[in-house]
Amino acid sequence: MRLMSVTRISDFVTHFAQQTPHAEAAVFSNMRWSYAELEHRVDALAKALLAAGVVKGDRVATMQTPRPEFLSAFLAATSIGAIWVGLNPKYRLAEFHHVITDAEPKILLSRTRIGERRYDVDLRTLQDACPALEHIVVFDNDPLISGAVAYRDFVLAGAALPPGDLAAARMNCGGRDPCLIVYTSGSTGRPKGAVLGHEGIIAFSRTQNGLWPLDPYRTLNYFPINHVGCVVDITASCLAAGGCLIFQEQFDPESSLEAAVSERVTLLGSVPSVFQMQLAVADFERYDLSGLQLIVFEGAPMPADLIEQLLRLGKNIATNYGMTETTSAITALEPTRDAELLTETVGSAFPGVDIRLIIADGRVAAAGEVGEVWVRSHYNFLQYWRDTAATAQAFSPDGYFRTGDLAVRRPDGRYRLAGRVKEMFKSGGYNVYPREVEIVIEAHPAVTLAAVVCAPDPLWHEVGIAFVQANAAIDAADLRQWCAGRLANYKIPKRFRLLPALPLLPIGKIDKVALRRLALETAIQPSD
């Protein structure tokens, strides 16, 4: 199907509402929205935002779980030139406060109760702290709080918008205009708001769909709406293909597998920890996943044993490497059943991305040499919100974004990640790259996951501390012997800690900040 010219993310919905109006766009529980229904809801909310005084460049925030209401809020705001900001309901007040006072949204579309948690006090506190916040709009079916307006009443007020105002607002935005602020994890400081534009998200989505074609395109989305994985990797790419998003408010291994079967999911995409939990479900074999066309893991390396388990499903697997600041686009691996490529590489340069590997002294890395990944492309983010110093520091003078990641380019043109610049440490004068050590430890048949961080050492300056999640009986001596046959002695961790489970961030990545704190305690303790 020929797709019309797209300058705004919402144009995908407009197109498919015309071409396939009855096709499903969003599913949640008993709620099923076609593309025609989604377009209607997006237009109604966009009119309401304009009637409330939202103009190009204003911010509109949304605090919601992964549901169709998030989708319509994101599309409505960005369709009229507003910059959308997602808030995670799991935030505590300090986290809400940082994002709201930094982004200064004019409108906040919000829940007031999720499960046992009520947000009344938090929302009032945020409104007092942010004078720019003019309206709090409460989603339908949640308790209304004082000073806020019900969603249905807010949308009703937009019905009186003069004809032509919506079209005029949309004609005045798109392309390189900013449309999304994603606050980074803040592992090295307070979270910064990475500003992404329509053009980069649209180009990424269409290109990724070309690399990983699906027909039909049906995928699960249980990721927090403040994360680029939810908004770009899953949502935008699915809309670009005219596909269907099956939403779940939170991840649960059993219910995700049940939905994959009942909703005829064709793409199973997630982080390795999620696949690990799904594969551990009792009677996993009873789930009929024959409808799957592709399995994709992102966000972290996949242990070899998990790759082997997934390959037994008989489906192709793909992966990529990217980050918020690059609109997820740095490298991608084509769908394959080659276990070596899936465990050892993150693929080749994503189409349109120029990659350099830079050594600490500023020179380009030679073949087989580890260097920091620098990337230049039209996918790169526009700026850090209201932080010109951080933006300037993030780029080289000739426009390359410094990722902080370390990688090696293989002879076949594919890249292997070696860790983070700030994770690399020196032991006895030698550079140690944690990911290299983690891969060796994870190759042990009794190991499920491994993470290596460093701790100070009076003799060697720094040494590695390995945290290991095992699936069978094993001890530190076994692991040390395993590493001794596969790594130079300076790379072997000084301590091994066996944990029931490694701490994870909300997006499923290993929380290395928490592990570094544990490492400082472990460094003066005997090995487990």
LINVEN-V231519 format. One record per pair of residues at least 4 apart in sequence whose ideal C-beta (glycine too) atoms are under 7 Angstrom apart, sorted by the first residue. I is the first residue (numbers start at 1). J is the second residue. D is the distance in whole Angstrom. If there is no record, write none. Layout:
I;J;D
I;J;D
This chain:
1;19;6
3;15;6
4;15;5
6;11;4
6;12;6
6;202;5
7;11;6
7;174;3
7;175;5
7;198;7
8;78;7
8;79;6
8;170;7
8;173;7
8;174;4
8;198;5
9;75;7
9;78;6
9;179;7
9;198;6
9;201;6
9;202;6
9;236;6
10;14;6
10;42;6
10;75;5
10;78;6
10;79;4
11;15;6
12;16;6
12;239;4
12;240;5
13;17;6
13;35;6
13;38;6
13;39;5
13;42;6
13;75;6
13;239;6
14;18;7
14;39;6
15;19;6
16;20;5
16;23;7
16;35;4
16;242;4
17;21;5
17;35;4
17;36;5
17;39;4
20;35;6
20;242;6
21;34;6
21;35;6
21;36;4
22;34;5
22;36;7
23;34;6
23;35;5
23;242;6
24;32;6
24;34;6
24;244;4
25;33;5
25;34;6
25;35;5
25;38;4
25;244;6
25;245;7
26;33;4
26;38;6
26;68;4
26;71;6
26;245;5
26;247;7
27;31;7
27;32;5
27;244;6
27;246;5
27;247;7
27;263;6
28;67;5
28;68;5
28;247;4
31;68;6
33;37;4
33;38;5
33;68;5
34;38;7
35;39;6
36;40;7
37;41;6
38;42;6
38;72;7
39;43;6
40;44;6
41;45;6
41;72;4
42;46;6
42;72;5
42;75;5
42;76;5
42;79;6
43;47;6
43;166;7
44;48;7
44;155;5
44;158;6
45;49;6
45;72;6
45;73;7
45;76;4
45;155;6
46;50;7
46;76;4
46;79;5
46;80;5
46;166;6
47;51;6
47;158;4
47;159;7
47;161;4
47;166;6
48;52;6
48;154;5
48;155;5
48;157;6
48;158;3
49;54;4
49;60;6
49;76;6
49;77;6
49;80;6
49;82;7
49;107;6
50;54;6
50;80;6
50;158;7
50;161;6
50;165;6
50;166;7
50;169;6
51;157;6
51;158;4
51;160;7
51;161;5
52;107;6
52;135;6
54;58;5
54;60;6
54;80;7
54;82;5
54;106;6
54;107;6
56;81;3
56;172;6
56;173;6
57;81;7
57;83;7
58;82;5
58;106;5
59;82;7
59;83;5
59;85;6
59;103;5
59;104;6
59;105;4
59;106;6
60;77;4
60;82;5
60;84;6
60;105;6
60;106;7
60;107;5
61;85;4
61;87;6
61;100;7
61;103;7
61;105;4
61;108;5
62;70;6
62;73;4
62;74;7
62;84;7
62;86;6
62;87;7
62;109;5
62;225;7
63;87;4
63;89;6
63;108;7
63;110;4
63;111;6
64;69;6
64;70;5
64;111;6
64;139;7
64;225;6
65;89;6
65;114;7
65;249;4
65;250;7
66;70;6
66;221;5
66;222;6
66;223;6
66;225;6
66;230;6
66;247;5
66;248;7
66;249;6
67;247;5
67;249;6
68;72;6
68;247;6
69;73;6
69;139;6
70;74;6
70;225;5
71;75;6
71;235;7
71;245;7
72;76;6
73;77;6
73;109;5
74;78;6
74;84;5
74;231;7
75;79;6
77;82;4
77;84;4
78;82;7
78;84;5
78;179;4
78;180;7
79;170;6
80;169;4
80;170;6
80;173;7
81;169;6
81;172;6
81;173;3
81;177;6
83;178;5
83;179;6
83;180;7
83;181;6
84;179;7
84;180;5
85;99;7
85;103;5
85;105;6
85;181;5
86;225;4
86;226;4
86;231;7
87;91;6
87;96;7
87;99;6
87;226;6
88;224;5
88;226;4
88;506;7
89;111;6
89;114;5
90;506;6
91;95;4
91;96;5
93;97;6
93;122;5
93;125;6
94;98;7
95;99;7
96;100;6
96;122;6
96;126;6
97;101;6
97;126;7
97;129;6
98;102;6
98;190;6
98;191;7
99;103;6
99;183;6
100;105;7
100;126;5
100;129;7
100;130;5
100;133;7
101;129;6
101;130;5
102;193;6
102;385;7
102;386;7
103;181;6
103;193;6
103;385;7
104;130;6
104;132;4
105;133;6
106;132;6
106;133;7
106;134;5
107;134;7
107;135;5
107;137;6
108;133;6
108;136;5
108;137;7
109;137;5
109;139;7
110;119;7
110;123;6
110;136;6
110;137;7
110;138;6
110;139;7
111;119;7
111;139;6
111;142;5
112;118;7
112;119;5
112;120;6
112;123;7
112;138;5
112;142;5
112;143;5
112;145;5
113;117;7
113;118;5
113;119;7
113;142;6
113;143;6
119;123;5
120;124;7
120;145;5
121;125;6
122;126;6
123;127;6
123;136;6
123;145;6
124;128;6
125;129;6
126;130;6
126;133;7
127;133;5
127;136;6
127;147;7
135;149;6
136;147;7
136;148;4
137;148;7
137;149;5
137;151;6
137;154;5
138;142;5
138;144;5
138;145;7
138;148;5
138;150;6
138;151;6
139;151;5
140;151;5
140;152;6
144;148;6
144;150;6
149;153;6
149;154;5
150;154;7
151;155;6
152;156;6
153;157;7
161;165;5
161;166;7
164;168;6
165;169;6
166;170;6
167;171;6
168;172;7
169;173;7
173;177;5
174;198;5
175;198;6
175;199;5
176;197;5
176;199;5
177;197;6
177;198;6
178;195;5
178;197;5
178;382;6
179;196;7
179;197;6
179;198;5
180;196;5
180;231;6
181;193;4
181;194;7
181;195;5
181;385;5
182;194;5
182;196;7
182;226;7
182;228;5
182;324;5
183;191;4
183;192;7
183;193;5
183;226;7
184;191;5
184;192;5
184;194;6
184;324;6
185;191;7
185;505;7
186;190;6
186;191;4
187;513;5
192;384;5
192;387;6
192;390;6
193;384;6
193;385;3
194;324;5
194;325;5
194;381;5
194;384;6
195;381;6
195;382;5
195;383;5
195;385;5
196;200;6
196;201;6
196;327;6
196;381;5
196;382;7
197;382;5
198;202;6
199;203;6
199;378;7
200;204;6
200;327;4
200;378;6
200;379;5
201;205;6
201;232;6
201;236;5
201;327;6
202;206;6
203;207;6
203;378;6
203;379;6
204;208;6
204;232;7
204;327;5
204;328;6
204;329;5
204;379;5
205;209;6
205;236;5
205;237;4
205;240;4
206;210;7
206;240;5
207;211;7
207;351;5
207;352;7
208;212;6
208;237;5
209;213;7
209;237;6
209;240;6
209;241;5
211;332;5
211;334;7
212;294;6
212;296;7
212;318;6
212;335;6
214;241;7
214;266;5
214;267;6
214;293;5
214;294;6
216;243;7
216;266;6
217;238;6
217;241;4
217;243;3
217;266;6
217;267;7
218;243;6
218;244;5
218;246;7
218;263;6
218;264;6
218;265;5
218;266;5
219;234;6
219;238;6
219;243;7
219;245;7
219;246;7
219;265;6
219;267;4
219;269;6
220;246;5
220;248;6
220;256;6
220;259;6
220;260;6
220;265;6
221;230;6
221;234;5
221;235;6
221;245;5
221;246;7
221;247;5
222;248;4
222;250;6
222;251;4
222;256;7
223;227;6
223;229;5
223;230;4
223;234;6
224;230;6
224;506;6
224;507;7
225;230;5
225;231;7
227;507;5
228;232;5
228;233;7
228;324;4
228;328;6
229;233;5
229;234;6
229;298;7
229;299;7
229;507;6
230;234;6
230;235;6
231;235;5
231;236;7
232;236;5
232;327;6
232;328;5
233;237;6
233;298;7
233;328;5
234;238;6
234;269;7
235;239;6
235;245;6
236;240;6
237;241;7
238;243;4
238;245;5
246;259;6
246;263;5
246;265;7
248;255;7
248;256;7
248;259;6
251;256;6
251;274;6
252;256;6
253;257;7
253;277;4
253;278;5
253;281;5
254;258;6
254;281;6
255;259;6
256;260;6
256;278;7
257;261;7
257;278;6
257;281;6
257;287;5
258;262;6
259;263;5
259;265;7
260;265;4
260;268;6
260;289;6
261;287;6
261;288;5
261;289;7
264;291;5
265;291;7
265;292;7
266;291;6
266;292;6
266;293;4
267;293;7
267;294;5
267;296;7
268;292;6
268;295;5
269;296;4
269;298;7
270;274;4
270;275;6
270;297;7
271;297;7
271;298;6
271;299;4
271;300;6
271;507;7
271;508;3
271;509;7
272;276;6
272;297;6
272;300;5
272;302;5
272;303;7
272;306;6
273;277;7
273;504;6
273;508;4
274;278;6
274;508;6
275;279;6
275;297;6
275;306;6
275;310;7
276;280;6
276;306;6
276;448;7
279;284;6
279;306;7
279;309;5
289;313;6
292;315;5
294;315;7
294;316;6
294;318;6
294;335;6
295;310;6
295;315;5
295;317;5
296;318;5
296;319;7
297;302;5
297;319;5
298;319;6
298;320;6
299;507;6
299;508;6
299;509;6
300;509;5
300;510;7
301;435;7
302;306;5
302;307;5
302;342;7
302;343;7
303;442;4
303;448;6
303;449;6
304;308;6
304;339;7
304;343;5
304;442;6
304;443;6
305;309;7
306;310;6
307;311;6
307;339;5
307;342;5
307;343;6
308;312;7
308;339;6
310;317;6
311;317;7
311;337;6
311;339;6
316;335;4
316;336;6
316;337;6
317;335;7
317;336;7
317;337;7
317;342;6
318;333;5
318;334;6
318;335;5
318;336;7
319;333;5
319;342;6
319;346;6
319;347;7
320;331;6
320;332;4
320;333;7
320;346;7
320;347;6
321;330;5
321;331;5
321;346;4
321;417;7
322;326;5
322;328;4
322;329;5
322;330;5
323;403;6
325;380;7
325;381;5
325;401;6
326;330;5
326;375;6
326;379;6
326;380;6
326;401;6
327;379;4
327;381;7
329;350;4
329;353;6
329;377;6
329;379;4
330;350;6
330;353;6
330;355;7
330;373;7
330;375;6
331;346;5
331;347;5
331;348;6
331;349;6
331;350;6
331;415;5
332;347;5
332;350;5
333;341;6
333;345;6
333;346;6
333;347;3
336;341;6
336;342;7
338;342;7
339;343;6
340;344;6
341;345;5
341;414;7
344;416;6
345;410;7
345;414;4
345;415;6
345;416;5
346;415;6
346;417;6
347;414;6
348;413;5
348;414;5
349;353;5
349;355;5
352;377;5
352;378;7
352;379;7
353;375;6
353;377;4
353;379;7
354;375;7
354;376;5
354;377;6
355;373;6
355;375;6
356;364;6
356;374;4
356;400;6
357;364;7
357;365;4
357;371;3
357;372;7
357;373;6
357;407;6
357;409;6
358;362;7
358;364;6
358;365;7
358;371;5
358;372;5
358;374;5
359;363;5
359;365;5
359;369;7
359;371;5
365;369;4
365;370;7
365;371;3
368;408;6
369;408;7
370;406;5
370;408;5
370;418;5
370;433;6
371;406;7
371;407;7
372;402;7
372;403;7
372;404;7
372;405;7
372;406;6
372;421;5
373;403;4
373;405;5
373;407;5
374;396;6
374;400;4
374;401;7
374;402;6
374;403;7
375;380;7
375;400;6
375;401;5
375;403;6
376;380;7
376;399;5
376;400;5
380;401;5
383;391;5
384;390;5
384;391;5
387;391;6
388;392;6
389;393;6
390;394;6
394;401;6
394;402;6
395;399;6
395;400;7
395;401;6
396;400;4
396;402;7
404;420;6
404;421;5
404;422;7
405;417;6
405;420;6
406;418;4
406;419;5
406;420;7
406;421;6
406;424;6
406;433;6
407;415;5
407;416;6
407;417;5
407;418;6
408;415;7
408;416;5
408;418;6
409;415;6
410;414;5
410;416;6
417;435;6
418;433;4
418;435;5
418;436;6
419;423;4
419;424;6
419;433;5
419;434;5
419;435;4
423;434;5
424;431;6
424;432;7
424;433;6
425;432;5
425;454;4
425;462;4
426;430;7
426;431;6
426;461;6
426;462;6
427;432;5
427;460;5
427;461;7
427;462;5
427;463;6
427;464;7
427;490;5
428;460;5
428;490;5
430;490;5
432;437;7
432;464;6
432;490;7
432;491;5
434;438;6
434;452;4
434;453;7
435;439;6
437;441;6
437;452;5
437;464;6
437;487;7
437;491;6
437;493;7
438;442;6
438;450;5
438;451;6
438;452;5
439;443;7
440;483;6
440;486;5
440;487;6
441;447;6
441;450;4
441;466;6
441;468;6
441;479;6
441;483;7
442;447;5
442;449;7
442;450;5
444;479;7
444;482;5
446;470;5
446;471;6
446;472;4
446;474;4
447;468;6
447;470;6
448;469;5
448;470;6
448;471;5
449;469;4
449;502;5
450;466;6
450;468;5
451;467;5
451;502;6
451;510;5
451;512;6
451;515;6
452;464;5
452;465;7
452;466;5
452;493;6
453;465;6
453;512;6
453;515;5
453;516;5
453;519;5
454;462;5
454;463;7
454;464;6
454;465;7
455;462;7
455;463;6
455;465;5
455;519;4
455;520;6
455;522;7
455;523;4
456;462;6
456;523;7
457;461;6
457;462;6
457;463;4
457;494;7
457;523;7
463;494;4
464;493;4
464;494;6
465;493;6
465;494;7
465;495;5
465;497;7
465;519;4
465;522;5
465;523;6
466;493;4
466;496;5
466;497;7
467;497;5
467;499;6
467;502;6
467;515;5
468;479;7
468;496;6
468;497;7
468;498;5
469;499;6
469;501;6
469;502;5
470;474;5
470;498;6
474;478;5
474;479;7
476;480;6
476;496;4
476;527;4
476;528;5
477;481;6
478;482;6
479;483;6
479;496;5
480;484;6
480;492;7
480;496;7
482;486;7
483;487;5
483;492;5
484;492;6
487;491;4
487;492;5
495;522;5
495;523;7
495;527;5
496;527;5
496;528;6
497;522;6
497;528;5
498;528;5
502;510;5
503;511;4
503;514;4
503;515;7
504;508;6
504;509;7
504;510;6
504;511;6
505;509;5
505;511;5
511;515;7
512;516;6
514;518;7
515;519;6
516;520;7
518;522;6
519;523;6
521;525;7
